[in-house]
Every structure is written in structure tokens, then in C-alpha cells.
Amino acid sequence: MLLAIIGCSNHPANVAPISHNPKVLIFTAIDGEYLADTVAHWGNDVGVNGVILSYIADWWSTKDELTKNQALLKKINENGRPYGVYSNFIKVALGYRELPLWTDDQSWKTVTDNFRNIADLIKQSGTRGIAIDTERYNVSSLYNSHDKRFDAIKPDVLRKKIYERGRQIMLAITEAYPDIEVLVLQEGQFHLDVNNDKEYEMWMDFYNGMASVKNNQGITLGLESTFSTFNPLNLKGRYNNVQTAMGRAVSKHSFWRDKCSLAIGMWPLGKEYNNKTARYSPADFQRQFSQAVALSPKYVWIYDHGWAWLQLSKTEAEKYTKGGRWILAEEYQSLPTDPNIDKYYSVLRNYKQGNQ
């Protein structure tokens, strides 16, 4: 049920009062060793509850490659718990490499086995969940039946196979870890309905395939169309628009209503990879964040573009790239953050301290 926007002495004007305590996640390309060593800062000074970790696992990762990260993930989770950083996710992007054709049953057996192994890694390391990024990035189309990659496949066959792959992935990860949290990025059906973006033509079939499993923890849909929307009324309008788009298109309405939710995404810092300055003011971020946590039942999330939320000293950069480990390009690591960075931290920090 959507919350009504009302004025209240305890909340900014036009922002709904909070009747739940959604956790705050940050999506960043942070190095795992650096995070494990500095997790107290992320929990206490910044005020996040979890990190969406990139470059830990991919859909093509072998079991041996995944196992190499298990000890590090355990360290991150164990070190973070005393500071309230215990809702960590591993991001797996479908579009970072060309997926096998949806109709290639043999290749997809390997892909689903890899997802099963990723879920086992998440369980064994004490990580909270998986974030499946459904964006195309630079590969061929994923969901557009008119793309030349799918010329030899009838649209009805393609649609069924996309649904089947979504279901197989969800079955694989929940067999390995029944209580895994599942976050899906981003709101493909909204982009199709509102922007007529054909790249998302059959995105909903993938989602419905996942949802057909009716997993224990439901599915959280992480929104990206809210990144720059900080006016509370506009943000609530966008939230409602996505709810409407999903409500019309889901095949399991009771599951969507009872188990699934939206997580508003925000992008206040980082104009470019080489420019970590603010995209909007701390005051606007406060307005956006207050409405986001009022509307999102389970999670909200921050997109950290180009490490805009942190700065490494030269000594740290040398330490965490030693031995050839790759993190964000070296020229970005030590760039200064926005001069008002602590004002952005304080928005999250004050919320967390008020809900402990």
C-alpha cells in the first residue's frame, strides 16, 4: 500500500511519515579489502547498512574463481556487523558480457549452474543477497525481439525462453540459499511503458519468470529513474508510476503485493568519473532521502559514481592495488570528494542513528 504524502511536525513538508525502517545500501566499485579494513567508517561516519559489491562475481565466473573471494566476504560481513553493515549484496550484471542466446539450452545450463554457485558463495560467506543488474550496457540486445541477434527466433519462442531463464536463475539461487535476498536493477517495464524503450520489450518476461518461483524473501526492484528526482511530490509520483507499470504487468499479483517492493535509488554525488562534486545540494538530498525512506519499505540505495563518496590517500591506493588487484582506475582513486561530503554523510548517519 502506498503512503499518503502529508505534512507533519516530525517530517519535512510534503514527505510521508516513516512507518518502517528501510536499510540504506550503497552501490560502489569499492575494493573488498579496503571495505573490510574501513567498514567502521562506512557504518558509523557514512551511515550505510550494506554495500552492493561489484566485481566479486559474474555470470560466467567458475566455482574456483568464486571460492577465492569467500574468505574476504566473510571478513567484510564479520567486521561490518558491529557497525550495522550487515546487508551486503553481490552484484551480477547480465550485460557485462554477451549472454548466450536465450534459446541455447546447453550454454544456459552453465549459466544457471554459475548462479547457483554464486548463491552458495553468498550463503557460505554470510552475505545478505544478490543484486541482478538487467541493463544492456554495451552488449547486443537482451530483451528486444527486433534486434538482429534474434532474427532467427520467433517472438513467441523468444518470450517463453526469456521467462524460462528468469525462472531457472531464481530456482538455482534459491535451491542453494532459500532465504537469499534478491534485488533486481532496474525498472524495465516502466521504461517500456513510459519511454517506449524497446530494449525492455521482453524484460517483464524475465522478471515474471523469476517471480514465478515465489521465493521466500520476494524481489526488491531497485529504481534508477529516481536518481535525480529530489522534489518529494515528483518522487512520489515516479514511485507510483513504477508501481502502476509493474502492477499491470506482473503475472503473480498476490506475490507482487505481499512479497515484493520498490527501492528508490539516489545519485547525489559524482558528475563524472573525474569529477566527484555534487549533482544537487545537501538540502535537496535530504528532501529526496526523507521521501525515499518513507516510500520504500525494505531498502533504499545510493549510486556511487566514480568513487564520489570516498577518497584514497596515495598510500592507500598503493596498498590496495598491490599485487595487481584492480579497483577503479587509478586516476580517480585519490581525487578529492565534494567539499560538503560530510553533509551528505550526515543525511544517512542521522537516519541510521535515529533508527537503531
VOPAGU-2260 file (C-alpha; in pm, 1 decimal, decimal comma):
REM VOPAGU-2260
SITE   aa  ch    i         X         Y         Z
SITE  MET   A    0       0,0       0,0       0,0
SITE  LEU   A    1     136,9     341,5     -92,6
SITE  LEU   A    2     179,7     600,5     178,1
SITE  ALA   A    3      -2,3     928,2     151,3
SITE  ILE   A    4     203,2    1248,3     143,2
SITE  ILE   A    5     109,8    1464,9     437,4
SITE  GLY   A    6     263,4    1740,4     641,7
SITE  CYS   A    7     382,7    1651,2     988,6
SITE  SER   A    8     580,4    1832,7    1253,7
SITE  ASN   A    9     832,3    1548,0    1261,1
SITE  HIS   A   10     889,8    1538,2     885,1
SITE  PRO   A   11     974,9    1782,8     607,5
SITE  ALA   A   12     675,5    1930,8     427,4
SITE  ASN   A   13     518,8    1701,2     167,8
SITE  VAL   A   14     713,2    1399,9     291,2
SITE  ALA   A   15     531,5    1092,4     417,9
SITE  PRO   A   16     599,6     986,4     778,7
SITE  ILE   A   17     811,7     675,1     809,6
SITE  SER   A   18     624,2     367,3     932,6
SITE  HIS   A   19     911,2     128,8     858,0
SITE  ASN   A   20    1290,3     137,9     868,1
SITE  PRO   A   21    1433,2      55,6     525,2
SITE  LYS   A   22    1802,1     -26,8     514,7
SITE  VAL   A   23    2042,8     200,6     326,3
SITE  LEU   A   24    2266,3      40,5      62,6
SITE  ILE   A   25    2545,0     196,9    -140,8
SITE  PHE   A   26    2635,7      64,0    -485,4
SITE  THR   A   27    3006,5     120,4    -540,0
SITE  ALA   A   28    3312,9     -25,7    -708,7
SITE  ILE   A   29    3494,8     -23,1    -375,6
SITE  ASP   A   30    3776,2    -274,2    -329,7
SITE  GLY   A   31    3679,2    -558,0     -95,7
SITE  GLU   A   32    3997,2    -545,0     113,9
SITE  TYR   A   33    3958,6    -170,2     154,3
SITE  LEU   A   34    3596,6    -214,7     261,8
SITE  ALA   A   35    3687,8    -484,1     515,1
SITE  ASP   A   36    3950,4    -255,8     668,2
SITE  THR   A   37    3734,9      59,8     674,1
SITE  VAL   A   38    3388,4     -80,8     741,5
SITE  ALA   A   39    3363,8     108,1    1072,9
SITE  HIS   A   40    3381,2     432,8     873,5
SITE  TRP   A   41    3102,7     317,0     639,8
SITE  GLY   A   42    2882,4     214,1     929,4
SITE  ASN   A   43    2945,4     497,4    1172,6
SITE  ASP   A   44    3057,8     800,9     971,8
SITE  VAL   A   45    2868,3     746,4     646,5
SITE  GLY   A   46    2571,3     557,2     787,9
SITE  VAL   A   47    2503,3     274,3     544,4
SITE  ASN   A   48    2366,4     -70,0     630,7
SITE  GLY   A   49    2519,7    -251,3     337,6
SITE  VAL   A   50    2720,0    -235,8      18,2
SITE  ILE   A   51    2626,2    -364,4    -327,6
SITE  LEU   A   52    2961,8    -511,9    -425,2
SITE  SER   A   53    3081,9    -513,1    -785,2
SITE  TYR   A   54    3347,8    -733,3    -945,2
SITE  ILE   A   55    3314,6   -1014,9    -691,6
SITE  ALA   A   56    3117,4   -1247,7    -917,3
SITE  ASP   A   57    2992,0   -1260,6   -1274,8
SITE  TRP   A   58    2751,3   -1494,7   -1452,1
SITE  TRP   A   59    3050,0   -1658,8   -1623,5
SITE  SER   A   60    3259,7   -1700,0   -1303,0
SITE  THR   A   61    3379,6   -2052,3   -1231,6
SITE  LYS   A   62    3335,2   -2210,8    -891,5
SITE  ASP   A   63    3711,0   -2185,8    -825,6
SITE  GLU   A   64    3707,2   -1814,8    -907,3
SITE  LEU   A   65    3414,9   -1759,2    -672,4
SITE  THR   A   66    3569,5   -1959,7    -388,0
SITE  LYS   A   67    3874,0   -1730,8    -387,8
SITE  ASN   A   68    3651,2   -1448,0    -260,3
SITE  GLN   A   69    3480,2   -1640,6      18,7
SITE  ALA   A   70    3725,3   -1553,9     296,3
SITE  LEU   A   71    3721,7   -1184,6     200,8
SITE  LEU   A   72    3342,0   -1173,0     200,7
SITE  LYS   A   73    3331,9   -1338,5     542,1
SITE  LYS   A   74    3575,9   -1077,7     667,8
SITE  ILE   A   75    3361,9    -793,5     531,6
SITE  ASN   A   76    3046,3    -932,4     690,8
SITE  GLU   A   77    3205,5   -1016,7    1025,6
SITE  ASN   A   78    3386,9    -685,0    1051,5
SITE  GLY   A   79    3076,4    -492,9     949,9
SITE  ARG   A   80    2821,0    -642,3    1185,3
SITE  PRO   A   81    2926,5    -444,2    1496,4
SITE  TYR   A   82    2881,4    -124,8    1293,3
SITE  GLY   A   83    2545,9    -217,1    1141,3
SITE  VAL   A   84    2688,4    -300,9     797,9
SITE  TYR   A   85    2534,6    -642,9     750,1
SITE  SER   A   86    2306,0    -610,6     445,3
SITE  ASN   A   87    2566,5    -666,8     175,7
SITE  PHE   A   88    2483,1    -780,9    -177,7
SITE  ILE   A   89    2688,0    -922,1    -462,5
SITE  LYS   A   90    2604,6    -761,8    -794,6
SITE  VAL   A   91    2585,3    -978,1   -1106,6
SITE  ALA   A   92    2534,3    -786,9   -1432,4
SITE  LEU   A   93    2373,3    -967,8   -1724,9
SITE  GLY   A   94    2512,4    -716,5   -1973,2
SITE  TYR   A   95    2882,4    -704,7   -1889,1
SITE  ARG   A   96    2948,4    -981,9   -2143,0
SITE  GLU   A   97    2743,8   -1123,9   -2428,8
SITE  LEU   A   98    2493,0   -1367,4   -2280,3
SITE  PRO   A   99    2428,5   -1692,9   -2464,9
SITE  LEU   A  100    2119,7   -1678,9   -2681,9
SITE  TRP   A  101    1811,7   -1729,4   -2467,3
SITE  THR   A  102    1736,3   -2040,0   -2676,4
SITE  ASP   A  103    2077,4   -2203,0   -2619,8
SITE  ASP   A  104    1980,0   -2465,0   -2361,3
SITE  GLN   A  105    2327,9   -2615,0   -2326,7
SITE  SER   A  106    2502,5   -2284,2   -2259,7
SITE  TRP   A  107    2228,1   -2173,3   -2022,0
SITE  LYS   A  108    2280,4   -2482,4   -1810,4
SITE  THR   A  109    2629,3   -2349,5   -1738,8
SITE  VAL   A  110    2494,8   -2001,1   -1665,4
SITE  THR   A  111    2235,7   -2127,7   -1417,0
SITE  ASP   A  112    2495,1   -2351,5   -1251,8
SITE  ASN   A  113    2713,7   -2043,8   -1209,8
SITE  PHE   A  114    2427,2   -1854,0   -1047,6
SITE  ARG   A  115    2377,7   -2149,0    -812,8
SITE  ASN   A  116    2745,5   -2128,8    -715,7
SITE  ILE   A  117    2719,3   -1754,0    -660,8
SITE  ALA   A  118    2424,4   -1808,3    -426,7
SITE  ASP   A  119    2620,5   -2073,1    -238,5
SITE  LEU   A  120    2907,9   -1825,1    -200,3
SITE  ILE   A  121    2661,5   -1569,2     -63,9
SITE  LYS   A  122    2525,5   -1818,9     186,9
SITE  GLN   A  123    2862,3   -1955,6     299,9
SITE  SER   A  124    3011,0   -1608,8     346,2
SITE  GLY   A  125    2720,1   -1466,8     545,2
SITE  THR   A  126    2629,9   -1215,3     273,0
SITE  ARG   A  127    2268,6   -1097,0     254,5
SITE  GLY   A  128    2179,7   -1126,8    -110,4
SITE  ILE   A  129    2230,9   -1096,2    -483,6
SITE  ALA   A  130    2171,4    -787,9    -699,4
SITE  ILE   A  131    2092,5    -885,4   -1059,1
SITE  ASP   A  132    2160,1    -594,6   -1292,4
SITE  THR   A  133    1940,1    -635,2   -1601,1
SITE  GLU   A  134    2076,3    -342,1   -1801,4
SITE  ARG   A  135    2214,8    -398,8   -2151,5
SITE  TYR   A  136    2535,4    -192,7   -2121,8
SITE  ASN   A  137    2747,9    -249,1   -2434,8
SITE  VAL   A  138    2635,3    -593,4   -2547,5
SITE  SER   A  139    2370,4    -691,8   -2801,4
SITE  SER   A  140    2007,3    -654,8   -2705,4
SITE  LEU   A  141    1878,2    -858,8   -2415,8
SITE  TYR   A  142    1500,5    -815,7   -2449,1
SITE  ASN   A  143    1428,3    -652,5   -2788,1
SITE  SER   A  144    1273,2    -907,7   -3024,3
SITE  HIS   A  145    1352,6    -683,3   -3323,5
SITE  ASP   A  146    1727,4    -694,0   -3264,4
SITE  LYS   A  147    1915,1    -871,3   -3543,8
SITE  ARG   A  148    2059,1   -1114,3   -3288,1
SITE  PHE   A  149    1712,4   -1266,5   -3257,1
SITE  ASP   A  150    1622,2   -1269,4   -3628,6
SITE  ALA   A  151    1605,8   -1649,2   -3641,4
SITE  ILE   A  152    1386,1   -1680,0   -3331,4
SITE  LYS   A  153    1009,1   -1638,2   -3340,2
SITE  PRO   A  154     893,1   -1372,6   -3090,4
SITE  ASP   A  155     665,2   -1612,5   -2900,7
SITE  VAL   A  156     950,3   -1862,4   -2864,7
SITE  LEU   A  157    1188,0   -1586,1   -2752,0
SITE  ARG   A  158     939,7   -1462,9   -2493,0
SITE  LYS   A  159     895,1   -1812,7   -2348,3
SITE  LYS   A  160    1269,1   -1869,2   -2331,9
SITE  ILE   A  161    1336,2   -1538,0   -2156,3
SITE  TYR   A  162    1070,1   -1630,9   -1899,0
SITE  GLU   A  163    1225,6   -1974,7   -1860,3
SITE  ARG   A  164    1575,0   -1831,2   -1798,3
SITE  GLY   A  165    1443,3   -1596,9   -1530,7
SITE  ARG   A  166    1273,2   -1889,4   -1360,6
SITE  GLN   A  167    1583,1   -2109,9   -1388,9
SITE  ILE   A  168    1805,2   -1843,9   -1233,9
SITE  MET   A  169    1568,0   -1795,0    -940,6
SITE  LEU   A  170    1532,3   -2170,0    -888,6
SITE  ALA   A  171    1909,9   -2211,8    -892,5
SITE  ILE   A  172    1985,9   -1938,7    -640,1
SITE  THR   A  173    1702,2   -2031,8    -402,4
SITE  GLU   A  174    1794,1   -2400,7    -412,3
SITE  ALA   A  175    2142,3   -2304,1    -295,3
SITE  TYR   A  176    2019,5   -2042,3     -46,2
SITE  PRO   A  177    1642,7   -2047,5      23,5
SITE  ASP   A  178    1641,5   -1720,3     219,3
SITE  ILE   A  179    1861,1   -1520,1     -15,6
SITE  GLU   A  180    1752,4   -1159,4     -69,3
SITE  VAL   A  181    1704,0   -1073,5    -437,2
SITE  LEU   A  182    1748,0    -720,3    -569,6
SITE  VAL   A  183    1678,9    -654,4    -938,7
SITE  LEU   A  184    1811,2    -343,8   -1114,8
SITE  GLN   A  185    1633,0    -162,1   -1288,2
SITE  GLU   A  186    1265,0     -83,8   -1365,8
SITE  GLY   A  187    1247,9    -218,7   -1721,5
SITE  GLN   A  188     868,8    -225,1   -1756,9
SITE  PHE   A  189     847,9     142,6   -1662,1
SITE  HIS   A  190    1099,6     230,5   -1935,4
SITE  LEU   A  191     892,8      36,4   -2187,1
SITE  ASP   A  192     559,0     185,4   -2081,4
SITE  VAL   A  193     666,8     546,0   -2038,1
SITE  ASN   A  194     958,0     586,7   -2278,7
SITE  ASN   A  195     864,9     313,9   -2529,1
SITE  ASP   A  196    1216,7     180,4   -2487,6
SITE  LYS   A  197    1209,9    -137,0   -2696,9
SITE  GLU   A  198    1525,0    -262,8   -2530,2
SITE  TYR   A  199    1294,2    -358,7   -2243,2
SITE  GLU   A  200    1023,0    -513,9   -2464,2
SITE  MET   A  201    1052,6    -859,4   -2301,5
SITE  TRP   A  202    1217,4    -754,9   -1974,8
SITE  MET   A  203     893,4    -829,3   -1792,5
SITE  ASP   A  204     904,6   -1189,3   -1909,6
SITE  PHE   A  205    1241,4   -1228,8   -1738,7
SITE  TYR   A  206    1103,9   -1072,4   -1420,4
SITE  ASN   A  207     786,4   -1283,3   -1428,8
SITE  GLY   A  208     995,0   -1595,3   -1472,6
SITE  MET   A  209    1187,7   -1508,8   -1157,8
SITE  ALA   A  210     870,0   -1422,3    -968,4
SITE  SER   A  211     702,0   -1749,8   -1069,7
SITE  VAL   A  212     923,7   -1927,2    -814,2
SITE  LYS   A  213     767,1   -1721,4    -531,6
SITE  ASN   A  214    1092,2   -1711,7    -335,5
SITE  ASN   A  215    1082,7   -1668,0      40,8
SITE  GLN   A  216    1210,7   -1310,1      54,2
SITE  GLY   A  217    1038,3   -1173,7    -253,6
SITE  ILE   A  218    1202,1    -942,2    -506,5
SITE  THR   A  219    1311,6    -584,7    -446,5
SITE  LEU   A  220    1319,0    -371,1    -759,1
SITE  GLY   A  221    1589,6    -105,9    -742,3
SITE  LEU   A  222    1483,4     214,2    -919,3
SITE  GLU   A  223    1718,8     424,3   -1130,5
SITE  SER   A  224    1469,7     666,7   -1284,5
SITE  THR   A  225    1460,9     837,7    -943,1
SITE  PHE   A  226    1833,1     920,7    -940,6
SITE  SER   A  227    1788,6    1294,4    -994,6
SITE  THR   A  228    1435,5    1342,0    -858,3
SITE  PHE   A  229    1457,0    1520,6    -525,4
SITE  ASN   A  230    1125,6    1706,7    -514,4
SITE  PRO   A  231     912,4    1494,5    -276,2
SITE  LEU   A  232     591,5    1521,1    -480,0
SITE  ASN   A  233     769,6    1432,9    -803,5
SITE  LEU   A  234     948,5    1146,2    -634,5
SITE  LYS   A  235     623,7    1002,6    -503,8
SITE  GLY   A  236     473,5    1042,6    -850,0
SITE  ARG   A  237     757,9     846,3   -1006,8
SITE  TYR   A  238     729,9     578,3    -738,8
SITE  ASN   A  239     357,4     545,0    -809,5
SITE  ASN   A  240     420,0     531,3   -1185,2
SITE  VAL   A  241     656,7     237,9   -1145,1
SITE  GLN   A  242     412,1      65,7    -909,8
SITE  THR   A  243     139,6     108,0   -1170,5
SITE  ALA   A  244     357,1     -24,1   -1453,3
SITE  MET   A  245     454,5    -329,1   -1252,9
SITE  GLY   A  246     104,4    -387,7   -1118,8
SITE  ARG   A  247     -32,4    -407,0   -1472,4
SITE  ALA   A  248     237,5    -641,6   -1598,2
SITE  VAL   A  249     311,9    -889,8   -1318,8
SITE  SER   A  250     169,4   -1237,5   -1360,5
SITE  LYS   A  251     168,3   -1316,8    -986,6
SITE  HIS   A  252     -27,2   -1026,4    -839,1
SITE  SER   A  253     -52,0   -1158,5    -483,7
SITE  PHE   A  254     321,6   -1231,8    -476,5
SITE  TRP   A  255     399,1    -881,5    -601,8
SITE  ARG   A  256     165,0    -726,2    -346,1
SITE  ASP   A  257     270,3    -934,7     -46,4
SITE  LYS   A  258     639,3   -1005,9    -102,5
SITE  CYS   A  259     788,5    -755,5    -347,3
SITE  SER   A  260     876,0    -388,3    -317,5
SITE  LEU   A  261    1049,4     -90,5    -475,0
SITE  ALA   A  262    1378,4      56,9    -355,3
SITE  ILE   A  263    1432,8     418,6    -457,4
SITE  GLY   A  264    1779,9     491,9    -593,4
SITE  MET   A  265    1961,7     826,0    -548,9
SITE  TRP   A  266    2268,5     981,5    -716,8
SITE  PRO   A  267    2364,2    1300,0    -531,9
SITE  LEU   A  268    2742,2    1298,0    -587,5
SITE  GLY   A  269    2971,6    1248,5    -884,9
SITE  LYS   A  270    2908,4    1448,1   -1202,0
SITE  GLU   A  271    3171,3    1249,7   -1392,4
SITE  TYR   A  272    3422,8     980,4   -1304,5
SITE  ASN   A  273    3687,7    1252,0   -1280,5
SITE  ASN   A  274    3459,0    1499,1   -1104,1
SITE  LYS   A  275    3324,4    1394,5    -764,8
SITE  THR   A  276    3134,6    1715,1    -695,6
SITE  ALA   A  277    2766,1    1730,1    -609,9
SITE  ARG   A  278    2487,0    1686,5    -862,8
SITE  TYR   A  279    2246,8    1850,9    -619,3
SITE  SER   A  280    2272,5    2018,3    -280,4
SITE  PRO   A  281    2278,0    1853,5      64,1
SITE  ALA   A  282    1937,6    2010,7     132,2
SITE  ASP   A  283    1791,5    1859,2    -182,8
SITE  PHE   A  284    1947,2    1524,5     -95,5
SITE  GLN   A  285    1784,4    1543,2     246,9
SITE  ARG   A  286    1445,5    1605,6      86,7
SITE  GLN   A  287    1496,0    1319,7    -157,0
SITE  PHE   A  288    1621,7    1079,7     107,5
SITE  SER   A  289    1342,8    1158,8     352,9
SITE  GLN   A  290    1080,7    1079,4      91,4
SITE  ALA   A  291    1269,6     772,2     -29,0
SITE  VAL   A  292    1277,0     607,4     313,1
SITE  ALA   A  293     913,0     699,7     367,6
SITE  LEU   A  294     806,4     523,3      48,5
SITE  SER   A  295    1048,4     230,1      14,5
SITE  PRO   A  296     953,1     -49,4     256,9
SITE  LYS   A  297    1271,4    -254,6     264,7
SITE  TYR   A  298    1569,9     -79,8     107,9
SITE  VAL   A  299    1685,4     246,8     -44,6
SITE  TRP   A  300    2012,5     274,0    -229,9
SITE  ILE   A  301    2280,7     522,8    -328,2
SITE  TYR   A  302    2465,3     509,0    -659,1
SITE  ASP   A  303    2831,7     597,4    -606,9
SITE  HIS   A  304    2955,0     722,8    -943,3
SITE  GLY   A  305    3332,1     719,4    -976,9
SITE  TRP   A  306    3402,8     680,1    -605,4
SITE  ALA   A  307    3238,2    1012,3    -529,4
SITE  TRP   A  308    3172,4     901,1    -170,8
SITE  LEU   A  309    3536,2     834,1     -81,3
SITE  GLN   A  310    3893,9     939,6    -144,4
SITE  LEU   A  311    4200,8     721,6    -105,5
SITE  SER   A  312    4532,5     859,8       4,6
SITE  LYS   A  313    4826,7     773,6    -218,9
SITE  THR   A  314    4946,1     529,1      44,7
SITE  GLU   A  315    4607,3     356,8      49,4
SITE  ALA   A  316    4591,0     346,9    -329,7
SITE  GLU   A  317    4930,1     177,1    -341,0
SITE  LYS   A  318    4831,2     -68,7     -67,9
SITE  TYR   A  319    4503,3    -176,3    -223,1
SITE  THR   A  320    4634,7    -211,8    -577,3
SITE  LYS   A  321    4940,2    -408,2    -465,5
SITE  GLY   A  322    4974,9    -745,0    -635,1
SITE  GLY   A  323    4783,4    -632,8    -942,1
SITE  ARG   A  324    4437,9    -608,8    -781,6
SITE  TRP   A  325    4212,7    -389,9    -995,0
SITE  ILE   A  326    3984,7    -130,2    -849,1
SITE  LEU   A  327    3852,3     185,2   -1012,0
SITE  ALA   A  328    4102,2     347,4   -1247,9
SITE  GLU   A  329    4399,1     484,8   -1057,4
SITE  GLU   A  330    4345,7     845,1   -1164,2
SITE  TYR   A  331    4007,7     851,6    -986,2
SITE  GLN   A  332    4106,2     691,9    -656,9
SITE  SER   A  333    4273,4     990,6    -494,7
SITE  LEU   A  334    4062,2    1269,3    -643,6
SITE  PRO   A  335    3906,9    1491,6    -374,8
SITE  THR   A  336    3544,9    1445,8    -278,6
SITE  ASP   A  337    3291,5    1726,8    -273,8
SITE  PRO   A  338    3388,2    1981,7      -3,5
SITE  ASN   A  339    3048,9    1926,3     162,1
SITE  ILE   A  340    3083,1    1547,7     172,7
SITE  ASP   A  341    3011,6    1527,0     544,2
SITE  LYS   A  342    2676,3    1698,4     493,4
SITE  TYR   A  343    2579,9    1414,7     259,3
SITE  TYR   A  344    2713,6    1159,6     507,4
SITE  SER   A  345    2509,8    1321,7     782,5
SITE  VAL   A  346    2181,8    1262,4     596,2
SITE  LEU   A  347    2243,4     886,9     613,0
SITE  ARG   A  348    2418,0     891,9     950,1
SITE  ASN   A  349    2140,4    1079,9    1127,9
SITE  TYR   A  350    1876,4     847,3     983,3
SITE  LYS   A  351    2068,9     540,7    1094,6
SITE  GLN   A  352    2131,3     674,3    1442,6
SITE  GLY   A  353    1763,7     757,2    1477,9
SITE  ASN   A  354    1658,5     404,3    1385,6
SITE  GLN   A  355    1897,7     191,8    1587,5
